[in-house]
Amino acid sequence: MADEPKDVAAGPPAGEPAKPAEPAKPVAPAAPAATPAAAVPKPAAPPKAPVPAPVDAMGEPLVAALAAAVPGAVLGARKMVGQTTVTLAPDKLVEACRHLKDEDTFTFLVDLTAVDWKERDPRFDVVYWLHSFARGNERVRLKVGVPDGAPCPTVSGVWETANWMEREVFDLFGIAFEGHPDLRRILTWDGFQGHPLRKDFPVEGIDTGAAIYPDRYPEGGGPGPGDKNRKTVS
Amino acid sequence: MSEIVGTVGTVGAVEDSGDTMLGLREMELNFGPQHPSTHGVLRIVLKVDGERIVSARPDIGYLHRGTEKLFETETYPMVIPHTDRLDYVAAATNNHAYVLVVEKLLGLEIPKRAQYIRVVLDEMQRVSSHLLWLATAAIDLGAITPFFYTFREREVILDLFEDYCGARLTLNCMRVGGLQEELTPGWIEKLRAFTEDLGSKIDEYEDLLTENRIWKERTIGVGILNTERCIAWGVTGPPLRAAGFKWDVRRAIPYECYPELDFEIPVGKNADTYDRYLVRIAELRQSRRILLQCCDWLTANPTGEIRGKVPRVIKPPVGDAYASVESPKGELGFYLVSSGGNKPYRLRVRPPSFINLQALPEMARGHMVSDLVAIIGTIDIVLGEVDR
């Protein structure tokens, strides 16, 4: 929680509103801030490995090919610790994914998740991690910015495995996937109120009794006065 | 029919449909969540036509503890014990995947000796996880004896873990940058004695099952999932290799000292439950090979650093990274988003059990209810990882 101001600062670089050409720029000032802290404990550590920092990756062949094949899809690209992240426009997401799968052999969707940046607009990043067996186990990460309350197009039609992953993101972040065949909660139960992985959801949890039976349990949770389930402390 | 309803679960909604096996109506029944063969709390809503499964819909989340939310409240070293509790029968690989991603974002170098000890822990964990799988999968199909045999060996591994780090299951044995503890005196010799012995023990399991007619009848042709469907569902690990696809994170995206080790990736060809059994048995033998090589190396290099130069306060730079290991269940990955603070801003687990379980409806369709038990067993899920 103490990290909050920094979180906000860290949010924008990943998002789509950054200038498409150089999304790496806003990160650069933040990176040196971490360096002194890391160097404190050992004064005798100057010749250590440099701290990884993102670099622009718009020139990568894969990114350039994608930008040419699906105009308007690529908003930015950067590379960090050898992993390429491509920021996509939400409305071109499915088209770009289909291109990556069919033309660039990214047949395996490794993972799909989301990140809540709370005060940034768009609030969420939905993150996809693709793998190509044919390109020598090459991997690429895709990101789309999704505002709070707005739907994100589903990729479950491209990779079937996205089905449960998108359900999980829907459950825990409250991002609705447009066109998903079976968008239900998966880890919490039907009728649960709230989305636990949002930053504003309390870590200590909520009163689930009230969440399941909002009409039976008064505001603030717990059984009401006339309820036979009410436990009294004598 | 009434017998099955009695033992498996309760009758749910009933639905009319014209042409069914027994000329009866299709029936919906609950398999679990409290059923021994679900290996935890997994509920599967079955639609059956007589004994035949028309559709199977897994219902998960009974063990959801909000682990990913908890990660965000803990500092980087404090996260490690939480990872033990994901796939709680393979804690070392969970620890490993997590420390790898933090090291990747920090740009840390890991001393060679620490790499070898990590690989030893991983492979011991793989053996113990596969032994547990073999025991439970066999007992689900009525073969009780393998359980006693495999637990005999698993016990030795757990004792070795206890010797090394004090814990038997939730090991908490790795640290960012290396390891906390050096091996205890005489540990490598004990491990070598066990490992050399393991080959004949695996032969014993094979004697019990590989040519066992009942085992073969219950597993051959059951729960087929070919390579193409495996990749479509994101299935990794032994089920993918049993389909004949030679892919293993240890070779595909090498980490630690695996490139220096000599081992093969066993594959099957029929993509059924029996082949998945054969693949796991072969993996036991390959893990044994790796362990022997590591024993040799560690005996030849008895001293050395076990922890790299790690800052006292771990604060990875702003950015994100993903790292994965080959866990006994498949590709286990962690996706870390750092905001520069001393706690992960977001830490996502790529849980192989969760993703592999997604293929269950397709594998179970058309089979008998009793085959479902074999199919759940063959995916090798751990509900702690499915539900997190």
Chai-1 contact restraints between the chains, C-beta under 6 A:
chainA,res_idxA,chainB,res_idxB,connection_type,confidence,min_distance_angstrom,max_distance_angstrom,comment,restraint_id
A,D3,B,S339,contact,1.0,0.0,6.0,A-B,restraint_1
A,D3,B,G341,contact,1.0,0.0,6.0,A-B,restraint_2
A,K6,B,S339,contact,1.0,0.0,6.0,A-B,restraint_3
A,K6,B,G340,contact,1.0,0.0,6.0,A-B,restraint_4
A,K6,B,G341,contact,1.0,0.0,6.0,A-B,restraint_5
A,D7,B,S339,contact,1.0,0.0,6.0,A-B,restraint_6
A,A10,B,V318,contact,1.0,0.0,6.0,A-B,restraint_7
A,A10,B,S339,contact,1.0,0.0,6.0,A-B,restraint_8
A,V27,B,V318,contact,1.0,0.0,6.0,A-B,restraint_9
A,A30,B,V318,contact,1.0,0.0,6.0,A-B,restraint_10
A,A31,B,P317,contact,1.0,0.0,6.0,A-B,restraint_11
A,A31,B,V318,contact,1.0,0.0,6.0,A-B,restraint_12
A,A34,B,K315,contact,1.0,0.0,6.0,A-B,restraint_13
A,A34,B,P317,contact,1.0,0.0,6.0,A-B,restraint_14
A,A34,B,G340,contact,1.0,0.0,6.0,A-B,restraint_15
A,A37,B,K315,contact,1.0,0.0,6.0,A-B,restraint_16
A,A38,B,P311,contact,1.0,0.0,6.0,A-B,restraint_17
A,P41,B,P311,contact,1.0,0.0,6.0,A-B,restraint_18
A,P41,B,R312,contact,1.0,0.0,6.0,A-B,restraint_19
A,A49,B,G107,contact,1.0,0.0,6.0,A-B,restraint_20
A,V51,B,P317,contact,1.0,0.0,6.0,A-B,restraint_21
A,P52,B,G107,contact,1.0,0.0,6.0,A-B,restraint_22
A,P54,B,G319,contact,1.0,0.0,6.0,A-B,restraint_23
A,M80,B,G319,contact,1.0,0.0,6.0,A-B,restraint_24
A,V81,B,K104,contact,1.0,0.0,6.0,A-B,restraint_25
A,V81,B,A321,contact,1.0,0.0,6.0,A-B,restraint_26
A,T107,B,I231,contact,1.0,0.0,6.0,A-B,restraint_27
A,F108,B,I231,contact,1.0,0.0,6.0,A-B,restraint_28
A,L109,B,G234,contact,1.0,0.0,6.0,A-B,restraint_29
A,D111,B,R350,contact,1.0,0.0,6.0,A-B,restraint_30
A,T113,B,R348,contact,1.0,0.0,6.0,A-B,restraint_31
A,V115,B,V337,contact,1.0,0.0,6.0,A-B,restraint_32
A,V115,B,R346,contact,1.0,0.0,6.0,A-B,restraint_33
A,W129,B,Y322,contact,1.0,0.0,6.0,A-B,restraint_34
A,N137,B,A252,contact,1.0,0.0,6.0,A-B,restraint_35
A,N137,B,I253,contact,1.0,0.0,6.0,A-B,restraint_36
A,E160,B,A232,contact,1.0,0.0,6.0,A-B,restraint_37
A,E160,B,W233,contact,1.0,0.0,6.0,A-B,restraint_38
A,T161,B,W233,contact,1.0,0.0,6.0,A-B,restraint_39
A,T161,B,G234,contact,1.0,0.0,6.0,A-B,restraint_40
A,W164,B,Q358,contact,1.0,0.0,6.0,A-B,restraint_41
A,L187,B,G61,contact,1.0,0.0,6.0,A-B,restraint_42
A,L187,B,H64,contact,1.0,0.0,6.0,A-B,restraint_43
A,P196,B,G66,contact,1.0,0.0,6.0,A-B,restraint_44
A,P196,B,K69,contact,1.0,0.0,6.0,A-B,restraint_45
A,L197,B,K69,contact,1.0,0.0,6.0,A-B,restraint_46
A,V203,B,T73,contact,1.0,0.0,6.0,A-B,restraint_47
